Amino acid sequence: MHARTRYLLVFLLVAIVIHLVLLNSHQGYSDAAAAQKQRIADAVAYKPVPARPASTPAPNAERIGQEADFNASRAAFLDRKANAALVMLAREVDLEGVISTMKQVEDRFNRKFKYPWVFLNERPFSDRFIKWTSEMTDAPIEYGIIPREHWNQPPWINETRAAETRERMKKQEIIYGGSIAYRNMCRYNSGFFFRHPLLQKYRYYWRVEPGVKFYCDLQFDPFLFMQDHNKVYGFTMALLEYEYTIPGLWASVRRFMKKYPQYIAKDNALRFISGDRGWTYNLCHFWSNFEIADMEFWRSEPYMKFFEHLDRNGGFYYERWGDAPVHSIGVALLANKDQIHFFDEIGYRHEPFEHCPSGEAHARGKCWCSVDETFDSMWYSCMREFERVY
């Protein structure tokens, strides 16, 4: 080590020792050192406040008023609601499933939004049914009776022919093949429910079924989404129809398209329901036990003409046409394809199938379903056909 460096280190060491001795033995030296330390700290911490320019107003009532206006606008936005209702067809025997479904819908969605409930049945609801369901929600709730002329098999149906069909399907073990009530329900859902007096004041509806499951919290309002994005139909699952229940449906649809070409939307979703430009039906349909839709679309002239055409063909009773393919074909032909929406965020189960969101949507919705069990990836799903449309 260089001699000069050694001398410097010795000098520093001696200075430190002298400082420590004075600090402990002389009170005056100790006080002076502490004061100097505080002055240094104050100098480091001090930041001068610049003078306010003459043009900059101090916080005042005007700014507070602007903040209040912003908060009021935000509250109004959060309180914005669509003209919509939750609609359920239910019977007395469905009460346990009704309560289970309502509890999930309220917990997952409607407790925040408080959209009204409308229950419909072909018979009056009992006091017990009304008591239990009304206790499940703080939202408005109404109970309606379906008019007989909307529900029952129409008089112009040949009952002998219809009975033969029911008997044949029953022997073939086709699900609901022997049921008149199921056919009544399918026809009613296809062309009448949106005409019910209790629903005339609403535009949008969410069809809710007894005994289904909703797996995820909804952080948004699907009704407002439909309204703001000009959607007419929303779904969660798409699948193949049971071909033996609709052997004559597509022939009737083709006759409609030929007779009323003016009603077919230019940018339609025909590719979802047909792989050969409409020559045949590929059996794909939206599973209508869940649907969020615009009733003005069902009430429109094109759809009403479509339903009346199918209804007069008698396929609801001479075969076993369901409302799912009727709604699906109707919306695929008569609406623009961008008016149909897949609600991926809504986890949903109707036995035996379920849709479960994946990725961020699963985490965001706090979903309790398994992504591995989602129906979308199964061979029976029509999501591939739907995605090809876009």
C-alpha distance (Angstrom), angle and dihedral (degrees) to the residues before:
residue distance angle dihedral
M1 . . .
H2 3.81 . .
A3 3.82 114.5 .
R4 3.83 92.4 -126.2
T5 3.79 91.4 54.8
R6 3.81 91.2 49.3
Y7 3.82 91.1 53.7
L8 3.85 90.8 50.3
L9 3.82 93.1 52.1
V10 3.81 91.5 48.0
F11 3.84 90.3 50.5
L12 3.83 92.3 51.1
L13 3.79 92.2 47.9
V14 3.81 92.0 50.6
A15 3.86 90.9 48.3
I16 3.81 91.9 52.1
V17 3.83 91.8 49.5
I18 3.85 91.6 50.0
H19 3.85 90.8 48.6
L20 3.80 92.6 52.0
V21 3.83 92.0 47.2
L22 3.85 92.6 50.8
L23 3.82 92.0 44.0
N24 3.80 91.5 57.1
S25 3.80 99.7 36.4
H26 3.85 104.9 39.0
Q27 3.86 119.6 54.4
G28 3.83 93.0 -164.0
Y29 3.79 93.0 55.6
S30 3.81 90.1 47.5
D31 3.84 92.8 51.6
A32 3.80 92.3 48.2
A33 3.80 91.9 51.3
A34 3.82 92.0 49.9
A35 3.80 92.2 49.7
Q36 3.79 91.8 49.8
K37 3.85 90.0 50.0
Q38 3.85 91.0 53.0
R39 3.83 92.1 49.0
I40 3.80 90.4 53.4
A41 3.84 91.6 48.8
D42 3.80 91.8 48.5
A43 3.78 91.3 50.1
V44 3.81 91.7 51.8
A45 3.83 93.7 46.6
Y46 3.80 96.9 44.6
K47 3.82 116.3 104.3
P48 3.79 115.1 175.3
V49 3.84 115.0 -128.5
P50 3.80 108.7 -128.1
A51 3.77 117.0 -125.4
R52 3.83 113.4 -99.6
P53 3.81 110.1 -107.9
A54 3.76 113.2 -116.3
S55 3.84 90.1 -117.2
T56 3.84 94.0 56.6
P57 3.80 111.6 87.2
A58 3.75 121.0 -144.6
P59 3.82 118.2 -114.6
N60 3.77 104.3 -70.9
A61 3.78 145.6 158.7
E62 3.83 92.1 -77.9
R63 3.79 93.5 61.2
I64 3.79 92.1 42.0
G65 3.81 87.9 51.6
Q66 3.81 91.4 51.8
E67 3.80 90.6 51.6
A68 3.79 89.6 49.4
D69 3.81 90.6 51.2
F70 3.81 90.2 50.9
N71 3.79 92.0 49.5
A72 3.79 90.9 47.7
S73 3.82 91.2 50.5
R74 3.80 90.6 49.1
A75 3.80 91.0 50.0
A76 3.80 90.6 48.7
F77 3.80 89.9 51.3
L78 3.79 91.8 50.2
D79 3.81 90.2 48.6
R80 3.80 93.5 49.7
K81 3.79 112.3 120.9
A82 3.77 136.9 -178.1
N83 3.78 123.4 -123.6
A84 3.79 93.4 -100.3
A85 3.79 146.9 127.0
L86 3.80 141.4 -160.9
V87 3.81 107.0 -117.7
M88 3.78 127.3 -161.4
L89 3.80 131.4 177.2
A90 3.79 105.3 -152.9
R91 3.79 143.0 160.3
E92 3.79 130.7 -149.7
V93 3.80 91.2 -102.0
D94 3.82 89.3 57.4
L95 3.81 94.2 61.9
E96 3.81 97.1 109.6
G97 3.81 91.2 50.4
V98 3.81 90.8 43.6
I99 3.80 91.8 55.3
S100 3.80 92.4 46.6
T101 3.80 92.2 51.0
M102 3.80 94.3 44.8
K103 3.80 91.7 51.2
Q104 3.80 91.2 54.5
V105 3.80 95.2 44.5
E106 3.79 91.3 48.6
D107 3.82 94.1 46.5
R108 3.78 95.3 43.6
F109 3.78 100.2 38.8
N110 3.78 125.3 -17.2
R111 3.79 100.2 58.6
K112 3.81 86.1 74.6
F113 3.81 99.0 38.2
K114 3.83 103.1 32.3
Y115 3.78 98.6 -153.0
P116 3.81 112.9 178.2
W117 3.80 123.0 -100.2
V118 3.81 123.1 -134.3
F119 3.81 119.6 -166.6
L120 3.80 120.0 -165.1
N121 3.80 130.4 -169.2
E122 3.78 136.1 158.5
R123 3.82 87.6 -124.9
P124 3.82 130.7 48.2
F125 3.80 115.3 -87.9
S126 3.78 117.1 -114.9
D127 3.80 123.8 -117.8
R128 3.80 87.8 -112.0
F129 3.82 92.3 55.7
I130 3.81 91.8 47.1
K131 3.83 92.9 47.2
W132 3.80 95.3 50.2
T133 3.80 96.4 44.0
S134 3.79 95.5 43.6
E135 3.81 89.5 54.2
M136 3.80 90.8 57.9
T137 3.81 97.1 67.2
D138 3.79 143.6 34.4
A139 3.80 89.8 -151.6
P140 3.81 123.2 98.1
I141 3.79 113.5 -83.4
E142 3.81 132.5 -165.7
Y143 3.81 134.4 -174.5
G144 3.78 121.8 -149.6
I145 3.80 137.3 -174.7
I146 3.80 116.6 -135.7
P147 3.82 112.5 -124.4
R148 3.80 111.8 -111.6
E149 3.78 92.5 -127.5
H150 3.81 88.7 58.4
W151 3.79 96.0 46.5
N152 3.78 110.3 34.6
Q153 3.78 127.2 78.1
P154 3.83 105.9 -86.1
P155 3.81 117.3 -109.7
W156 3.79 94.4 -120.4
I157 3.82 91.6 66.0
N158 3.81 112.6 104.2
E159 3.80 99.3 -121.3
T160 3.81 93.3 -163.5
R161 3.79 90.9 58.0
A162 3.82 92.4 42.2
A163 3.82 91.7 50.0
E164 3.80 91.0 51.1
T165 3.79 89.4 53.8
R166 3.80 92.4 49.6
E167 3.79 92.0 49.6
R168 3.80 93.1 48.1
M169 3.82 93.4 48.3
K170 3.77 90.9 46.6
K171 3.81 90.2 55.7
Q172 3.80 89.2 47.3
E173 3.83 88.0 53.4
I174 3.80 92.4 -125.4
I175 3.79 108.2 167.7
Y176 3.83 110.5 -98.7
G177 3.80 87.0 -4.8
G178 3.81 92.7 136.6
S179 3.80 97.3 41.6
I180 3.80 124.6 107.7
A181 3.82 92.0 -178.0
Y182 3.81 92.1 57.4
R183 3.79 90.5 51.2
N184 3.79 90.0 49.2
M185 3.79 89.9 52.5
C186 3.82 93.6 48.8
R187 3.79 92.0 49.8
Y188 3.81 91.5 45.8
N189 3.82 93.2 50.4
S190 3.79 90.7 46.1
G191 3.76 98.8 54.0
F192 3.80 116.5 -2.9
F193 3.81 117.6 41.3
F194 3.82 93.2 80.6
R195 3.81 88.9 56.7
H196 3.81 93.8 60.2
P197 3.83 112.1 121.2
L198 3.81 92.3 -123.3
L199 3.81 91.1 56.5
Q200 3.80 98.2 45.1
K201 3.80 91.4 90.7
Y202 3.83 93.4 54.6
R203 3.77 131.5 75.6
Y204 3.80 104.3 -171.2
Y205 3.79 129.3 41.1
W206 3.77 138.4 -175.4
R207 3.79 111.4 -147.3
V208 3.79 109.4 -139.2
E209 3.82 124.4 -172.1
P210 3.82 129.8 -155.9
G211 3.80 115.6 -104.1
V212 3.80 99.7 18.0
K213 3.81 127.7 128.7
F214 3.80 131.0 -126.2
Y215 3.79 111.1 -162.1
C216 3.80 105.9 -175.7
D217 3.79 141.5 57.7
L218 3.80 111.9 -115.9
Q219 3.79 112.2 -137.4
F220 3.81 92.8 -178.2
D221 3.79 138.0 49.8
P222 3.84 109.9 -107.3
F223 3.81 91.1 -165.3
L224 3.80 91.6 57.9
F225 3.79 89.2 45.1
M226 3.80 89.3 56.2
Q227 3.79 91.5 46.8
D228 3.80 97.7 44.6
H229 3.81 94.4 46.1
N230 3.81 98.5 41.3
K231 3.81 93.9 -116.8
V232 3.79 120.9 161.1
Y233 3.82 101.8 -175.2
G234 3.80 134.5 31.0
F235 3.83 128.4 -176.4
T236 3.80 142.8 169.3
M237 3.81 103.6 -156.3
A238 3.79 135.8 32.4
L239 3.79 123.5 -170.3
L240 3.79 146.6 153.6
E241 3.80 120.9 -74.6
Y242 3.81 122.2 -128.0
E243 3.82 99.7 -99.6
Y244 3.81 96.3 -150.4
T245 3.82 90.5 64.2
I246 3.84 95.5 58.0
P247 3.83 109.9 32.1
G248 3.81 93.4 143.1
L249 3.81 101.3 33.9
W250 3.80 99.5 95.3
A251 3.79 93.6 47.3
S252 3.80 87.7 56.0
V253 3.82 90.6 48.0
R254 3.79 91.7 51.7
R255 3.79 90.5 52.0
F256 3.81 88.6 52.7
M257 3.82 92.4 50.5
K258 3.80 90.5 50.6
K259 3.81 93.4 47.1
Y260 3.83 97.2 42.9
P261 3.83 108.8 29.4
Q262 3.81 89.8 151.9
Y263 3.81 90.4 70.0
I264 3.82 96.4 55.8
A265 3.82 110.2 102.1
K266 3.80 114.5 -121.1
D267 3.80 94.2 -135.4
N268 3.80 96.1 38.5
A269 3.81 131.7 154.0
L270 3.81 97.4 -116.8
R271 3.80 89.9 135.8
F272 3.79 89.2 66.4
I273 3.81 92.8 61.2
S274 3.81 101.4 29.9
G275 3.77 133.4 37.9
D276 3.80 94.9 -167.3
R277 3.82 103.4 52.2
G278 3.77 94.6 -88.5
W279 3.79 102.0 -46.0
T280 3.80 91.9 115.7
Y281 3.80 137.3 12.1
N282 3.79 116.1 -115.7
L283 3.87 91.3 -155.3
C284 3.83 93.9 -117.8
H285 3.79 116.5 144.9
F286 3.80 141.2 155.9
W287 3.79 111.5 -102.4
S288 3.77 98.6 -114.4
N289 3.81 99.2 -162.6
F290 3.81 80.3 89.5
E291 3.76 116.5 40.0
I292 3.77 136.4 139.5
A293 3.77 109.1 -162.8
D294 3.77 149.1 155.4
M295 3.80 110.9 -102.1
E296 3.79 89.9 -158.7
F297 3.79 86.1 69.7
W298 3.82 91.3 54.8
R299 3.82 89.8 45.2
S300 3.80 93.0 50.2
E301 3.80 122.1 109.5
P302 3.83 95.3 -112.7
Y303 3.81 94.4 53.5
M304 3.81 94.5 40.8
K305 3.81 89.5 52.0
F306 3.80 88.5 48.4
F307 3.81 93.6 50.7
E308 3.81 94.3 44.3
H309 3.80 90.1 50.3
L310 3.82 91.8 52.5
D311 3.78 93.4 41.5
R312 3.82 92.3 54.6
N313 3.79 89.0 53.6
G314 3.82 87.3 64.4
G315 3.80 96.3 -136.5
F316 3.80 94.1 138.7
Y317 3.84 87.4 68.6
Y318 3.82 106.5 18.5
E319 3.80 87.7 52.4
R320 3.81 125.3 4.4
W321 3.78 106.2 -98.4
G322 3.79 112.7 -179.7
D323 3.78 127.8 -145.6
A324 3.82 90.0 -121.5
P325 3.83 96.9 68.7
V326 3.82 91.2 36.6
H327 3.82 92.6 53.5
S328 3.80 92.3 40.8
I329 3.79 96.2 49.8
G330 3.79 90.4 43.3
V331 3.79 95.1 52.7
A332 3.83 93.1 40.3
L333 3.82 91.8 55.5
L334 3.79 103.6 31.9
A335 3.83 102.3 39.1
N336 3.78 130.6 58.1
K337 3.78 112.5 -100.8
D338 3.82 92.9 -118.0
Q339 3.82 88.8 61.1
I340 3.81 91.0 68.5
H341 3.80 116.4 83.6
F342 3.81 134.5 -166.0
F343 3.83 109.8 -144.8
D344 3.78 96.8 -149.6
E345 3.84 91.8 166.5
I346 3.82 93.6 63.6
G347 3.80 110.9 87.3
Y348 3.80 107.1 -153.7
R349 3.79 141.0 169.6
H350 3.78 130.2 -165.8
E351 3.77 110.8 168.5
P352 2.94 124.0 -64.1
F353 3.83 98.8 9.5
E354 3.77 135.9 49.7
H355 3.77 140.1 -174.4
C356 3.81 116.7 -142.6
P357 3.83 122.7 -174.5
S358 3.79 118.2 -128.2
G359 3.79 137.0 -150.1
E360 3.80 118.5 3.3
A361 3.80 92.5 -5.3
H362 3.81 90.2 60.0
A363 3.80 92.7 50.6
R364 3.79 94.9 41.0
G365 3.81 92.1 51.7
K366 3.82 94.0 44.7
C367 3.79 85.9 -129.4
W368 3.80 119.4 -168.5
C369 3.81 96.7 -161.1
S370 3.80 126.0 100.7
V371 3.80 117.2 -110.7
D372 3.80 87.9 -149.9
E373 3.80 90.4 65.4
T374 3.80 98.1 49.7
F375 3.78 114.3 129.8
D376 3.82 95.3 -140.0
S377 3.81 94.4 85.8
M378 3.82 96.9 47.2
W379 3.80 121.5 105.9
Y380 3.81 90.4 -117.9
S381 3.81 92.0 59.9
C382 3.81 121.4 98.9
M383 3.80 96.3 -155.1
R384 3.81 90.0 109.9
E385 3.81 89.5 58.5
F386 3.80 91.1 46.9
E387 3.80 92.3 50.4
R388 3.81 91.1 49.8
V389 3.81 89.5 59.8
Y390 3.81 88.7 64.5
